[in-house]
Structures are given as structure tokens and as C-alpha cells.
Amino acid sequence: MNPFEAQLVSEAEQIFARERRASRRFDMPLRLRWKVLRRGRVLEAGAGTTVDMSSSGILFQTDTKLPLDGTVELSIAWPVLLHDNLPMQLMVCGRIVRASRDGIAIAINQYEFRTAGAAAPPQLHCV
């Protein structure tokens, strides 16, 4: 390997070492409601704001300390309207993998989009 190739490999290794996440994160500050669940029962509930999100995880902020490894359901106010007139919400089930001053990080287990209506839809079956 010539010196130029070695430098390219070294730079690529440094970039990979800095970014360990599997999916690209997008800065999306959106309002959300959360519920901590255990065996299908709601233990706690509250509100917060997303910091960033990807297809595999979400980082959000809330004033409440949440349990590490807890199961959480998020209802996120989505910024795009369905057919240009119906408000949407993103429903997410996940596991809390990190809690720090930066926020609560969850690994997404399942998600679905729903229309936001007056009647509360049944919760996802978070496992």
C-alpha cells in the first residue's frame, strides 16, 4: 500500500470510529407525549421534545427521570399533514438505552403513523 492509500484508509477508520450509529440522525425538535410501560400498564406519563431521530432511535428531552431499560411509548406530533389537511402523529415503542443530561435515548422496536384525531387510538403493543 502506498502512502496515499494508507492515509485514505487511516482517515476512513477515524471517521468510522467517531460515528458508531447504524443510522443517520436528523435534528427534529418535535413535541411528544411519553408513557413508561410495564406488562401493558402505564407506570408514568409526561411530555417532552425530540432532539434528533433516525430509523433506529430517538433522543428526546423531558423533565422526568426515566428508568434505564424501561419500555416507553412515544406519540410524536408529526410536522407533515396527510393529504395536506390531516394532522399526523408518529407512534413509537422502544427501550430506553441511555439517560443523560443530553436527554433520553431509545432504541426503536416498532413504529407506525396515525392520523391525530379527537378519539384516542389504542396504544401500540409494546413488548
VEXPAPA-537635 format. One line per field, with one value per residue: residue number from 1; x, y, z of N, C-alpha, C, O in turn; residue in three letters. Coordinates in pm, whole numbers, plus 32768, in hexadecimal, padded with zeros to 4 digits. Each point is the difference from the previous one (the first is absolute). Layout:
num = (NUM ...)
n_u = (X ...)
n_v = (Y ...)
n_w = (Z ...)
ca_u = (X ...)
ca_v = (Y ...)
ca_w = (Z ...)
c_u = (X ...)
c_v = (Y ...)
c_w = (Z ...)
o_u = (X ...)
o_v = (Y ...)
o_w = (Z ...)
residu = (ALA ...)
This chain:
num = (1 2 3 4 5 6 7 8 9 10 11 12 13 14 15 16 17 18 19 20 21 22 23 24 25 26 27 28 29 30 31 32 33 34 35 36 37 38 39 40 41 42 43 44 45 46 47 48 49 50 51 52 53 54 55 56 57 58 59 60 61 62 63 64 65 66 67 68 69 70 71 72 73 74 75 76 77 78 79 80 81 82 83 84 85 86 87 88 89 90 91 92 93 94 95 96 97 98 99 100 101 102 103 104 105 106 107 108 109 110 111 112 113 114 115 116 117 118 119 120 121 122 123 124 125 126 127)
n_u = (8055 7F87 80BA 801F 8063 80E0 805C 8017 80AD 80CA 8024 8041 80D9 8088 800B 807E 80D9 802C 8018 7FC2 7FD1 7F58 7FAF 7FC5 80A3 7F31 807B 7FC4 802A 7FFD 7F44 8026 7FA7 801A 804C 7FEE 8077 7F38 807A 8073 809A 7F45 80D5 8042 7FDF 801C 806A 7FDB 80DF 7F91 8085 7FF9 8018 7FCB 8079 80C0 7FFB 7FE0 8024 7FED 7F82 8070 7F33 7FA0 8010 8081 7F4C 80BB 8023 7FF8 7F44 804C 7F63 803F 7FD7 8035 8020 7F66 80DA 7FF8 7FC7 7F6C 8074 80CF 7FCC 8074 7F92 80D8 7FD7 80AD 7FAB 802F 804D 8000 80D0 7FAF 8045 7F6A 8087 7FBF 80CB 8078 8007 7F33 808F 7FA5 7FE5 802D 7F43 7FA0 7FB8 7FAB 7FD4 7FFE 7F36 803D 7FD5 7F32 7FC3 7FDD 80B0 7FA9 8004 80BC 801B 7FEF 80A9)
n_v = (7F8A 8050 8079 8002 7F54 8003 808D 7FB4 7F76 805D 8059 7F71 7FC5 8095 7FFD 7F63 8035 8089 7F9A 801B 80DA 7F8E 807B 801D 8079 7FE6 80AA 7F9A 80DA 7F36 806D 8008 7F43 8028 7F3F 802A 7F7F 7FC5 7F7A 8082 7FE1 807C 7FFF 8012 80C9 8002 80B2 801B 7FE5 7FF7 7F4C 7F28 800E 7F37 7FB1 8064 80D2 7FE5 80C4 7FB0 80B4 7FD3 8043 7F7D 7FE0 7FE9 7F79 8002 801E 80D8 7FA9 8022 8077 7FE0 80C0 7FA7 80BC 7F86 8008 7F20 80A2 7FA1 7FB4 8000 7F2E 7F55 8058 803D 7F22 805A 7F4A 8044 7F4F 8026 7FEC 8005 8090 80A9 7FFC 80A2 804A 7F51 7F6E 8010 7F69 8038 7F3E 804C 800D 80B8 7FD3 80BD 7FEA 80C2 7FAA 80D0 7F5D 8023 7F82 7FE4 803B 7F52 7FCB 8079 7F75 809D 7FEA)
n_w = (8000 7F53 7FDE 7F23 7F96 8008 7F6A 7F2E 7FDB 7FE1 7F34 7F60 8001 7F9E 7F1E 7F9C 7FFC 7F53 7F3A 80D7 7FF2 8062 80A8 7F2A 8061 8059 7FAF 80C0 7FE4 8067 7FC2 80DF 7FAF 80DC 7FA7 80DC 7F73 8058 7F7B 7F71 809F 8011 7FB7 7F29 805D 7F22 8057 7F24 8016 7F3D 801A 8043 7F1F 805A 7F55 803F 7FAF 80DE 7F99 80D5 7FCE 80BE 8036 7F68 80DD 7F4A 8019 807D 7F27 803C 8053 7F2F 8070 7F2A 806C 7F39 8077 7F90 7FC7 7FFE 7F6D 808B 7F51 8056 8045 7FAA 80B2 7FF7 8001 806F 7F9B 80D2 7F8D 80DC 7FAA 80D2 7F60 7FEA 80B3 7F71 8036 7FB1 80AB 7FA5 8050 7F39 806C 7F33 807E 8057 7F2F 8056 7F24 8073 7FD1 7FC9 8094 7FAF 7F4E 80DC 7F81 7F90 80DA 7FE9 7F55 80A1 7F6E)
ca_u = (7FAB 8051 7FE0 7F80 7F99 8005 7FC1 7F70 7FCE 8007 7F95 7F80 7FF7 7FE3 7F74 7FAE 800D 7FB3 7F70 7FE1 7F72 7FDF 7FA8 8017 7FA6 7FCD 7FD3 7F71 7FBE 7F70 7FBC 7FDB 7FCB 803C 7FCB 8054 7FA6 8030 7F96 7F89 7FCA 8047 8039 8012 7FE7 802A 8015 808A 8021 806C 807C 801D 7FC7 8027 7FA6 8018 8000 7FD4 8030 7FA0 8013 7F8C 8029 7FF4 8066 7FC0 8050 8053 7FCA 7F6F 7FB7 7FBE 7FB1 8002 7FA2 8047 7FB5 804B 7FF3 7FC9 7F73 7FD5 7FA9 8006 7FA0 7FEE 8077 8032 8057 8055 7FFB 807C 801E 8090 8041 805B 8089 805A 7FC3 806B 7FD3 7FDE 7F78 7FDF 8013 7FBA 800E 7F79 7FD6 7F99 7FC5 7F9B 7FC3 7F6F 7FC7 7FE6 7F72 7FC6 7FFB 8086 800E 803B 8092 8049 8020 8090 8031)
ca_v = (8076 8079 805F 8042 7FA0 7FEF 8076 7FF4 7F98 8037 8062 7FB7 7FC0 8069 8028 7F91 7FFB 806F 7FED 7F74 7FE8 7FB4 804F 8090 804B 807F 805F 8018 8022 7FED 7FE6 7F74 7FCC 7F7D 7FA9 7F8F 7F8D 7F80 7F9A 803E 8069 8080 8020 8091 8042 808B 8042 8023 802D 7FB5 8047 7FCB 7F7C 7FB2 7F8D 7F9D 8038 8089 8044 8068 803E 800C 8029 7F8C 7F98 7F84 7F8C 7FC0 7F80 8001 8005 8081 801C 808E 8034 8077 8055 8000 8084 7FFB 7FDD 7F9B 803D 8091 8036 7FAF 7FF7 7F78 7FE7 7F8A 7FAF 7FB5 7FB0 7FEB 7FE2 806C 7FCC 805F 8077 805B 808B 801C 7FD2 7F72 7FBE 7F7F 7FAC 7FE9 7F76 8007 8084 800F 8084 8004 8087 8036 8020 801C 7F84 7FC8 7F7B 7FA3 8008 7F95 7F91 8004 7F87)
ca_w = (8000 7FF9 806B 7FE6 8024 8092 803C 7FE9 805A 8087 800E 8003 8083 8063 7FF1 8031 8092 8039 7FEC 8016 7FEB 7F87 7FAB 8003 8059 7FCD 8067 7FEE 807F 7FF5 807F 8013 807F 801A 8068 8028 800B 8034 7FF2 7FC8 8058 8000 8082 8003 7F80 7FFF 7F7F 7FE4 7F7A 7FC1 7FE0 7F7C 7FEB 7F8B 7FF0 8069 8086 8018 8078 8024 8082 8057 8086 8058 7FF3 7FD5 8024 7F9B 7FD2 8004 7F81 7FF5 7F89 7FDE 7F9E 7FD0 7FA3 7F83 7FC3 7F79 7FFD 7FA1 7F9A 8018 8060 8078 8055 8015 8072 7FF5 807A 8009 8076 8007 807F 8029 8000 8040 803E 8028 7FFA 7F74 7FEA 800A 7F7F 7FF5 7F8A 7FCE 7FE6 7F9A 7FEF 7F98 7FF4 8012 7FFA 8086 8006 8084 804C 8015 7FC7 8060 8002 7FBF 805A 801A 8041)
c_u = (805A 7FD4 7F79 7F8C 7FF9 7FBD 7F68 7FC2 7FFD 7F8F 7F77 7FEC 7FDF 7F6E 7FA6 8004 7FAF 7F6A 7FDD 7F6E 7FE8 7FB0 801E 7F97 7FD9 7FD3 7F6F 7FC1 7F67 7FC5 7FDC 7FC0 803F 7FB6 8066 7FA1 8047 7F89 7F7D 7FC0 8056 8030 800E 7FDF 802C 8012 8093 800F 8070 8077 802A 7FC6 8038 7F9D 8011 7FFB 7FD3 8041 7F9B 801D 7F7B 8033 8001 8071 7FB9 805D 804D 7FCA 7F68 7FC6 7FB1 7FB1 8001 7F92 8038 7FAA 8052 7FEA 7FC0 7F6E 7FE6 7F9C 7FF3 7F98 7FED 8080 8024 804D 804D 7FFB 807B 8004 8096 802F 8061 808C 8064 7FB0 8073 7FCB 7FDF 7F72 7FF2 800E 7FB5 8026 7F72 7FE8 7F96 7FCA 7F92 7FCD 7F6A 7FD0 7FE3 7F6E 7FD2 7FFE 808D 8007 8038 8098 803D 8017 8097 8029 808B)
c_v = (807C 8063 8046 7FA4 7FED 8076 7FF9 7F9A 8035 8065 7FBC 7FBB 8065 802D 7F94 7FF9 806F 7FE7 7F6D 7FE0 7FBA 8054 8095 8045 8083 8056 8023 801F 7FFD 7FE4 7F6C 7FEB 7F77 7FB8 7F93 7F8C 7F89 7FA1 803D 806C 807C 801E 8097 8036 8091 8034 8021 8031 7FA9 805C 7FD7 7F74 7FC0 7F8D 7F9A 8038 8090 8033 806E 8035 8008 8027 7F8C 7F9D 7F7D 7F8A 7FC6 7F75 7FF8 8001 8081 8006 8096 801D 8087 804B 800F 8084 8003 7FD2 7F95 8041 8097 8036 7FAD 7FFC 7F6E 7FF7 7F80 7FBA 7FA5 7FB1 7FE9 7FE1 8070 7FC5 805E 8073 8057 808E 802A 7FD6 7F6B 7FC5 7F7B 7FBA 7FDC 7F6C 7FFB 808E 7FF9 8090 7FF2 808E 802A 802B 801A 7F84 7FC8 7F73 7FA0 8006 7F8D 7F90 7FF9 7F82 8017)
c_w = (8000 806C 7FED 8027 8098 8046 7FEF 805E 808E 8018 8007 8087 806D 7FF8 8037 8098 8043 7FF9 8007 7FE4 7F7B 7F9E 800F 8057 7FBF 8075 7FE4 8086 7FF1 8089 8008 8087 8011 806E 801B 801E 8041 7FFD 7FD0 8054 7FF9 808D 8014 7F77 800A 7F73 7FF0 7F71 7FC8 7FE9 7F74 7FF5 7F82 7FF4 8070 808E 8005 8080 801E 808C 8049 808B 8063 7FE7 7FE0 8019 7F89 7FE4 800A 7F73 7FFC 7F7D 7FEB 7F9A 7FD5 7F9B 7F80 7FB5 7F75 8007 7F96 7FA1 8015 8061 807E 8053 801A 8083 7FE4 8087 7FFF 8081 8000 808D 801F 800F 8042 8039 8033 7FFA 7F71 7FDF 8014 7F74 8002 7F7F 7FD4 7FE7 7F92 7FF8 7F97 8000 800F 7FE8 808F 8003 808D 8058 800C 7FC6 806A 7FFA 7FB1 8063 800F 804A 8033)
o_u = (805C 7F96 7FBB 7FA2 7F93 7FB9 7FB7 7F95 7F9E 7FC2 7FAB 7F91 7FB2 7FC0 7F9F 7F9A 7FCB 7FB8 800F 7FDC 8045 8006 8027 7F89 8051 7FB4 7FE2 7FD2 7FC5 8040 7FDF 8010 800E 7FBF 8032 7FA3 8079 7F98 7F95 7F9D 807B 7FAF 7FE6 8002 8004 7FD5 804C 7F9E 8061 7FF1 8015 7FDE 802F 7F9F 7FAC 8000 7FFD 8009 7FE0 8047 7F97 8077 802E 8025 7FA6 807A 7FC6 7FD9 7FC6 8042 7FBD 802A 7FE3 7FE8 7FFD 7FCE 806A 7F8F 7FEA 7FE1 803B 7FA0 7F99 7FED 7FC0 8068 7FAA 8032 7FCD 8026 801B 7FDD 803C 7FB2 804D 8018 806E 7FA0 804C 7F8A 7FBB 7FC3 805B 7FC1 800D 801C 7FB2 804F 8003 800D 7FFC 8001 7FC4 804B 7FD7 7FDA 804F 801C 8049 7FAF 8040 803A 7FBF 7FFD 8044 7FC0 803C)
o_v = (800C 7FEE 801B 802C 7FF7 7FED 8022 8018 7FE9 7FFF 8029 8000 7FE2 8013 801F 7FE3 7FEC 8027 7FB7 7F8A 8019 7FE7 802D 7FE2 8041 7FD2 803E 7FA5 805D 7FC1 7FC1 8050 7FB6 803C 7FC1 800F 7FEC 8019 7FDB 803B 7FF8 800D 8034 7FB7 8039 7FC1 8001 8020 7FE2 8078 8055 7FC2 8044 7FF8 7FA7 7FB4 8046 7FB8 8051 7FC1 8018 7FEF 8010 7FE7 7FD6 800F 7FE8 7FBA 7F96 8029 8024 7FCC 804C 7FB1 8060 7FC5 803F 8032 806C 7FA1 8002 803F 803C 807A 8031 7FD5 7FAA 8065 7FA3 803A 7FBB 8033 7FE5 7FFE 802A 7FA6 7FD7 802F 7FD7 8016 8063 8033 7FBD 8030 7FB1 803F 7FCD 7FBE 7FA7 804E 7FA5 8043 7F9F 8060 7FAF 805E 7FFA 8009 7FF7 7FAB 802C 801B 7F99 8016 7FB4 7FD8 7FA6)
o_w = (8051 803C 8062 8042 8038 8063 805D 8037 8049 806A 804F 8036 805B 8067 8046 803F 806D 805C 7F9D 7FFC 7F9E 7F87 806B 7FF5 7FBD 8056 7F9A 8044 7FCA 8054 7F9B 805C 7F9F 8055 7FA3 804E 7FF1 803D 8031 7FD6 7FF5 805C 806D 7F9D 806D 7F9F 8061 7FBD 8045 7FEB 7FA9 8065 7FA4 804B 800F 8060 7F9B 8063 7FA9 804E 7FC4 801D 8071 7F8D 8049 7FFF 7F96 805D 7FE7 7FA1 8061 7F98 805D 7FA5 804D 7FA0 8001 7FFD 7FC9 8048 7F95 802E 7FE0 8008 805E 7FCD 800F 8033 7FC1 8066 7F9D 806A 7F98 805F 7FAA 8050 8025 7FC3 8057 7FE4 7FEC 7FA3 8033 7FA2 805E 7F9A 8051 7FBB 7FAB 805E 7FAE 8068 7FD0 800D 8053 7FBC 805F 8078 7F9D 8025 805F 7F97 7FEB 8079 7FBB 8062 803B)
residu = (MET ASN PRO PHE GLU ALA GLN LEU VAL SER GLU ALA GLU GLN ILE PHE ALA ARG GLU ARG ARG ALA SER ARG ARG PHE ASP MET PRO LEU ARG LEU ARG TRP LYS VAL LEU ARG ARG GLY ARG VAL LEU GLU ALA GLY ALA GLY THR THR VAL ASP MET SER SER SER GLY ILE LEU PHE GLN THR ASP THR LYS LEU PRO LEU ASP GLY THR VAL GLU LEU SER ILE ALA TRP PRO VAL LEU LEU HIS ASP ASN LEU PRO MET GLN LEU MET VAL CYS GLY ARG ILE VAL ARG ALA SER ARG ASP GLY ILE ALA ILE ALA ILE ASN GLN TYR GLU PHE ARG THR ALA GLY ALA ALA ALA PRO PRO GLN LEU HIS CYS VAL)
